[in-house]
């Protein structure tokens, strides 16, 4: 095994580096370093050689050039078992470097600042760091590479015990190093893509996500799962929520909470969304949050049992007491009163998530979905309507009916297709989701309605191919319908509505959700 004798340290993140270098020094290793890293090591009494002393060349171009030199990269890249490489090192007065400890200029932190100047962002693109890391990782059979301060203690312990790093450790560190450089390049390319917009669907799609947590399991107990966070996301989202109490959040909890929040963002007024198995099973608005919850739960109390509840206002004690009358798996809200949290503390398994500030902002971005062998990529569906809804029947909807139609249209957008939503202007009363026939969704939604549908309206996420779904709705008591239109049978559907004396509105936009 190659004994580690010489270490190059050049880090922007200085956390733990003095302690790590001190441990290396105590083991007799020679340390070479650059700029700020060398200063902090010397300030801590650690003997350190400057890179410029090794190369014979000064730092140049405001520090842009300092480690890009054969006496550095030759010492890293030389194959120890190849005689010709060793001969060339000796001829050129190059000493081997056995461990490289490097992390990058803080590009990500720089671009996260408000009003960051583009030239500051560009200046924080590291060149020497990635080159050092890639060189060391390429020669992992002989050279160790450390990019993460969390690895310092483990590396030091192994060196104290063995005087060298095992092949498995060097392989693991090299893999991590290339992941580190790949992520860094992805962040830079994504920044430049936003700065200099080009194709929305580029030839090569670079993604950068950071592991946020391991989950208990995936959709089923035999599947492993983790959650990876988009570090650039500044939206109200489950990824930015803080868990205040309850059991560990699960994969399915995350999916349901995300669905609930995306629907909740359609409402500016106080609103409550209840989701079960990735479909809303109750949605309502009210000036009093407690009443909004009561109305949302009333849509389908049995389905709401064990569901995810999302609210867009801080939860008070009265609302908290009402929520605890039914088993809730996950609760998501901007915040909670002290009394509300005390009430929830009696439900120790209930996961309580705090969002902080709630915003309805929806960032334009790509939506990704994995399929075997690739990714499906599409624009995010941020639109609700395109232009004004068009009344296509003889009877126009009343003002109350139009409010109800628009309320239901917001909900329908977030129901799995085929989707049918029965509603009044402040609440859903029946939801039919995920059926292969639209008429079956209509029947299911009507069947599940707890209260009378007399005077209710209906929303459909896509056009009606036949009049059967309309007849089901009218027979149940519906007085108005909202749908995209666009079927070759539109006239037949309009005629059916006129025949039954109900109003129909076309949106001109479809909201399939598979």
Helices and strands as residue ranges (DSSP letters): E 6-10, H 17-26, E 30-33, H 35-43, E 49-50, H 51-55, H 70-77, H 83-91, E 99-102, H 107-111, H 118-123, H 128-138, E 144-146, G 149-151, H 152-162, H 167-195, E 210-215, E 225-229, G 238-240, E 242-245, H 251-264, E 271-276, E 279-285, H 289-299, H 301-304, E 307-311, H 317-323, E 328-333, H 338-344, E 351-354, E 366-371, E 374-379, E 390-391, H 399-412, E 420-424, E 427-432, H 438-448, E 457-460, H 468-476, E 480-483, H 490-500, E 503-506
